[in-house]
Amino acid sequence: MRNVLLSAYACLPNAGSEEGNGWNYATLLSENGYRIHCLTKHQWQAAIDPVLANGFFPNLTVHYVPMPDWADKFCAKGLIGMYFHYLYWQWKAYKLGRKLDKMHDFDLVHHVTYGSIQLGSFLYKLKKPFIFGPVGGGQRAPQALKRYFGQYWSREWMRDWVSIFLQYANPGFYQTLKTASRVIVTNDDTYQLAKSQRPNKPIERMLDAGLSASFLPSEPIERQASTTMNLLWVGRLMPRKALELTIQAFSKVNPALPITLTIVGGKGEMVDQVPGYISRYGVQDRVKWAGHVSYDEVKEFYRQSDVFVFTSLRDSCPMQLLEAMAYSLPVVTLELHGQAELVSPETGLKVTVSDEDQVTAELAKAIEWMFAHPDQRLAMGRAAYTFAQSQVWDAKIRTFIDDLYPAVMALEAPAERADVIPANPLNRHRS
């Protein structure tokens, strides 16, 4: 059985976002014929060890990278503290990985989380067949819409500045891109950044988010054309998610049309701003704020809605869009970053980004179009469900098992290539 060293700083059972991604890679790869040695944060040990003790994942061993207390405390000191903690963790992970390699002689090294291209990985130093990604991070919020960040725009500006600095100062960035056997990116913004460091080597494309098979309904949600239409917005109330932009655009929708908007989300820096947004734009009678809800409850909101609205100003590969599409919801979104890659003309409407007046006016027109064309809207929902089926985690993992892992290891041992299963072309292409 082949030994794989997996780097997953974020890795947690029963979690979403990057933590859920790391856990899915670790567990699903271990169930598909590989012995996985996963490096992750020591803070996750209390949650992971009881799961492993049940014996469900016999081919998975988790190694907790030790960090000094002062470094863990520094992680909470804003953006710089978090980045420092992660880079220091990577260095510690490399030193532990080097020791483990002497014991297990890894056939392959794979970095999965954090999925940030600028923060890179120090595991290139192991000089093993190395896969980096999928990663994002090349996207930047449009400055023309900085108003929606409020007091947090300075933090967003700092993020961009630090990201540029790391491209020159972090060897984990430029050395990884130059030496990795395969680099996988999740959107075009990140592809362009990777290409600057890797002009003559292949760069793969793959969405970094995925759906669990249990989340996807067994069949499309068959909605009926109705005289009313319910819009849905789901997410953390973070500055970059730009809920205010959605509400402002909705305020420009003809109020005579029987269209309502439901907001699901009750955590994040902007939570106190929501009542003010609703009041400021005069939509109190057409907007419902449900606040924070459970995982099962959000499924019901997807099921009971007609159209999903998503106006994030910076997102690598937004999970909410995949979830909405899994529930056969057509999408109204921006022609920007990850959502531009996820949504096609068959599954939704995308609005180009120029300035505030243009964006809000075109979002309103897109919402009105959805109302005026119920048959096309329902067809988009069916196409969205079909697309979501292709993004189930099991299918994503098969791409690594059947194609990427054998191909990368064959670079070191060409004679072993004879038994490789043909590539799975599922939502992946080489640029």
LOFILO-885043 format. One line per field, with one value per residue (C-alpha): chain; residue number from 1; x, y negated, z. Coordinates in steps of 0.5 Angstrom, whole numbers. Each point is the difference from the previous one (the first is absolute). Example, Ala and Ser with C-alpha at 12.3 -4.5 7.8 and 13.67 -1.06 7.14 Angstrom:
BEGIN
vovo: (A:A)
lomar: (1:2)
c1: (25:2)
c2: (9:-7)
c3: (16:-2)
***
This chain:
BEGIN
vovo: (A:A:A:A:A:A:A:A:A:A:A:A:A:A:A:A:A:A:A:A:A:A:A:A:A:A:A:A:A:A:A:A:A:A:A:A:A:A:A:A:A:A:A:A:A:A:A:A:A:A:A:A:A:A:A:A:A:A:A:A:A:A:A:A:A:A:A:A:A:A:A:A:A:A:A:A:A:A:A:A:A:A:A:A:A:A:A:A:A:A:A:A:A:A:A:A:A:A:A:A:A:A:A:A:A:A:A:A:A:A:A:A:A:A:A:A:A:A:A:A:A:A:A:A:A:A:A:A:A:A:A:A:A:A:A:A:A:A:A:A:A:A:A:A:A:A:A:A:A:A:A:A:A:A:A:A:A:A:A:A:A:A:A:A:A:A:A:A:A:A:A:A:A:A:A:A:A:A:A:A:A:A:A:A:A:A:A:A:A:A:A:A:A:A:A:A:A:A:A:A:A:A:A:A:A:A:A:A:A:A:A:A:A:A:A:A:A:A:A:A:A:A:A:A:A:A:A:A:A:A:A:A:A:A:A:A:A:A:A:A:A:A:A:A:A:A:A:A:A:A:A:A:A:A:A:A:A:A:A:A:A:A:A:A:A:A:A:A:A:A:A:A:A:A:A:A:A:A:A:A:A:A:A:A:A:A:A:A:A:A:A:A:A:A:A:A:A:A:A:A:A:A:A:A:A:A:A:A:A:A:A:A:A:A:A:A:A:A:A:A:A:A:A:A:A:A:A:A:A:A:A:A:A:A:A:A:A:A:A:A:A:A:A:A:A:A:A:A:A:A:A:A:A:A:A:A:A:A:A:A:A:A:A:A:A:A:A:A:A:A:A:A:A:A:A:A:A:A:A:A:A:A:A:A:A:A:A:A:A:A:A:A:A:A:A:A:A:A:A:A:A:A:A:A:A:A:A:A:A:A:A:A:A:A:A:A:A:A:A:A:A:A:A:A:A:A:A:A:A:A:A)
lomar: (1:2:3:4:5:6:7:8:9:10:11:12:13:14:15:16:17:18:19:20:21:22:23:24:25:26:27:28:29:30:31:32:33:34:35:36:37:38:39:40:41:42:43:44:45:46:47:48:49:50:51:52:53:54:55:56:57:58:59:60:61:62:63:64:65:66:67:68:69:70:71:72:73:74:75:76:77:78:79:80:81:82:83:84:85:86:87:88:89:90:91:92:93:94:95:96:97:98:99:100:101:102:103:104:105:106:107:108:109:110:111:112:113:114:115:116:117:118:119:120:121:122:123:124:125:126:127:128:129:130:131:132:133:134:135:136:137:138:139:140:141:142:143:144:145:146:147:148:149:150:151:152:153:154:155:156:157:158:159:160:161:162:163:164:165:166:167:168:169:170:171:172:173:174:175:176:177:178:179:180:181:182:183:184:185:186:187:188:189:190:191:192:193:194:195:196:197:198:199:200:201:202:203:204:205:206:207:208:209:210:211:212:213:214:215:216:217:218:219:220:221:222:223:224:225:226:227:228:229:230:231:232:233:234:235:236:237:238:239:240:241:242:243:244:245:246:247:248:249:250:251:252:253:254:255:256:257:258:259:260:261:262:263:264:265:266:267:268:269:270:271:272:273:274:275:276:277:278:279:280:281:282:283:284:285:286:287:288:289:290:291:292:293:294:295:296:297:298:299:300:301:302:303:304:305:306:307:308:309:310:311:312:313:314:315:316:317:318:319:320:321:322:323:324:325:326:327:328:329:330:331:332:333:334:335:336:337:338:339:340:341:342:343:344:345:346:347:348:349:350:351:352:353:354:355:356:357:358:359:360:361:362:363:364:365:366:367:368:369:370:371:372:373:374:375:376:377:378:379:380:381:382:383:384:385:386:387:388:389:390:391:392:393:394:395:396:397:398:399:400:401:402:403:404:405:406:407:408:409:410:411:412:413:414:415:416:417:418:419:420:421:422:423:424:425:426:427:428:429:430:431)
c1: (0:3:1:-2:2:-6:1:-7:1:-8:-3:-6:-5:-7:2:-1:5:7:0:-5:4:6:-4:-3:6:4:-6:-2:7:1:-6:2:7:5:3:-1:4:-3:3:-4:-1:1:-7:-4:3:-6:-5:4:2:-7:-2:7:-1:-7:5:-4:6:6:4:0:5:0:6:-1:5:3:0:2:-5:2:-1:-7:-1:3:-5:-6:4:-4:2:8:0:-4:4:6:-3:-1:7:3:-4:2:7:-1:-5:6:5:-5:-1:7:1:-7:3:6:-4:-6:4:-6:-2:-3:-1:-7:-2:-7:-1:0:-2:4:5:4:1:3:3:7:-1:3:7:-2:2:-5:-6:-4:-7:-2:-7:-6:2:-3:2:1:-6:-1:-6:-2:2:-6:-4:4:-6:-3:6:-1:5:3:3:6:1:-2:6:5:-2:1:7:2:-2:5:5:0:1:7:2:-3:4:-6:-4:5:4:-6:-2:6:1:-6:-2:-7:-3:-8:-4:-7:-1:3:2:5:2:3:4:2:2:5:4:-1:-1:3:-3:-8:-5:-6:-7:-5:-5:3:-7:-4:-7:-1:-4:-5:-1:-2:-8:-1:-4:-1:-5:-5:-3:-7:0:-4:-2:5:7:5:7:5:7:4:7:4:-1:7:2:2:-7:-3:-7:-1:1:-5:-5:1:-1:-6:-3:0:-4:-7:-4:-6:3:-2:7:3:7:2:7:3:6:1:8:5:3:-6:-5:-2:-1:-5:-6:2:1:-7:-3:5:-2:-8:-1:-3:-6:4:6:0:6:0:7:4:-3:3:3:-7:-4:4:-2:-7:1:3:-6:-5:4:-1:7:7:3:7:4:7:6:5:-1:5:-6:-6:-3:-7:-1:2:-5:-6:1:0:-7:-2:1:1:5:1:7:6:5:6:4:-2:-7:1:3:-5:-6:-1:-6:-4:0:-1:2:6:1:6:4:1:-3:-5:-6:2:0:-6:-4:2:-1:-7:-2:3:-5:-6:2:0:-7:-2:3:-3:1:8:1:-3:5:6:-2:0:7:2:-1:3:6:0:0:7:3:-1:6:0:1:5:4:0:4:6:-1:-1:4:5:3:2:2:5:3:1:5:4:-1:-3:0:-6:-4:-3:-6:-2:-8:-2:0:-7:-1:-5:0:7:5:7:2)
c2: (0:-7:-5:-7:-6:-5:-7:-2:-6:-1:7:2:5:-3:-7:-4:-5:2:4:5:0:2:6:2:1:4:5:1:1:5:4:0:5:-5:-1:-7:-3:-7:-6:-5:-5:3:-4:5:6:0:1:5:5:2:1:4:4:3:4:-3:-3:6:-3:-7:-2:-8:-3:-6:-6:-3:-7:-4:-4:-7:2:2:-6:-4:3:-4:-7:-2:2:0:4:5:0:1:6:3:-1:2:6:2:0:5:4:1:2:5:2:1:5:4:1:3:5:1:-2:-4:1:-6:-7:-4:-7:-1:-5:-6:-1:-6:-1:-6:4:6:6:2:7:-1:1:7:1:5:1:-6:-3:-7:-1:-2:-7:-7:-6:-4:-4:-7:-4:-6:-6:-4:4:-1:-4:7:2:-6:-1:6:-2:-1:7:2:-5:3:7:-2:-3:6:5:-4:0:7:1:-3:2:7:6:4:-4:0:6:4:-2:1:7:3:6:-2:-7:0:-7:-1:-7:-4:-5:5:3:-7:0:7:-1:-6:5:6:-2:7:5:2:-3:4:-3:3:-3:0:1:6:3:7:5:-1:-7:1:1:7:-3:-8:-4:-1:-7:-2:-7:-4:-8:-1:1:1:-3:3:-2:4:-1:-3:-7:-2:-7:4:4:-7:1:-7:0:5:-4:-6:4:3:-7:-2:6:-2:0:2:6:6:1:1:1:5:-1:6:-2:-3:0:-4:-7:-4:4:-7:-3:4:-4:-6:2:3:-7:-4:3:0:7:2:3:4:3:5:1:7:0:5:7:8:4:3:-6:-3:6:-2:-7:2:5:-6:-5:-2:-3:-1:-7:0:-7:2:-5:5:7:6:5:-1:6:-3:0:7:1:-4:3:7:-2:-2:-7:-5:-5:-8:-2:-4:1:1:5:7:-2:-1:7:3:-3:1:-3:7:-1:-7:-8:-3:-8:-3:-5:-7:-5:0:-3:5:6:-1:-2:6:5:-3:1:7:2:-3:4:6:-2:-1:7:5:6:-2:-1:7:3:-4:3:7:-1:-3:7:4:-5:1:8:-1:-3:5:2:7:-2:-5:5:5:-5:0:8:1:-5:-5:4:6:-5:-4:6:3:-6:3:8:0:8:-1:-3:6:1:-7:-1:-5:-7:-3:-6:-3:-7:-1:-2:-2:-7)
c3: (0:-2:6:-1:4:0:3:3:5:0:1:4:0:-1:-2:-6:-4:0:6:-3:-7:4:4:-7:-3:6:1:-8:-2:5:-2:-7:1:3:6:2:6:1:3:3:6:7:2:-4:4:5:-6:-4:5:2:-8:-1:6:-3:-5:-6:-4:1:-5:3:5:2:3:4:-1:6:1:6:4:-2:-7:1:4:-6:-5:3:-1:-7:-7:1:6:-3:-6:4:4:-7:-2:6:0:-7:2:6:-4:-5:5:3:-7:-1:6:-2:-7:3:3:-6:-6:-3:-7:-1:4:-1:3:1:5:1:-8:0:-6:3:7:-4:3:3:-2:-7:4:1:-7:-1:-5:2:-2:3:0:-2:2:-1:3:-7:1:2:2:-5:3:-4:5:7:3:2:4:5:5:-2:-7:3:3:-8:-2:5:-3:-7:2:4:-5:-5:5:1:-8:1:7:1:-3:2:-6:-5:1:0:-6:-4:3:1:-4:-1:2:0:1:1:-4:-6:5:3:-7:-2:6:0:-8:2:4:-4:-7:-4:5:0:5:2:1:5:5:7:3:0:2:5:-4:6:-1:-7:-1:-3:-6:-2:4:-5:1:-3:-4:5:0:6:0:6:0:5:3:4:3:6:1:-2:-4:-6:-1:-1:2:0:-8:0:4:-4:-7:3:2:-8:-2:-1:6:-3:-2:5:2:7:2:6:4:3:5:7:1:-3:1:-4:4:4:-7:-3:3:-2:-7:0:3:-5:-6:2:-1:7:-3:-5:3:6:4:3:4:1:-1:0:-5:-1:0:-5:-5:1:-2:-6:-2:1:-4:-7:-2:4:0:1:0:3:-2:1:0:-2:-1:4:4:0:-7:-1:6:-4:-6:3:2:-7:1:-6:2:-1:2:-3:-5:5:2:3:-2:-7:-1:4:-4:-7:-5:1:8:1:-2:2:0:-2:5:-2:6:5:-4:-6:4:5:-6:-4:6:0:-7:1:6:-4:-6:4:2:-7:-3:5:-5:-2:8:1:-5:3:6:-3:-3:6:4:-6:1:8:-1:-4:6:6:4:-2:-8:2:4:-6:-5:5:1:-7:-4:4:5:-5:-5:5:3:-7:-1:5:-2:-7:0:5:-5:-3:5:0:-1:-6:3:2:-3:5:0:-1:-5:-1:-2)
***
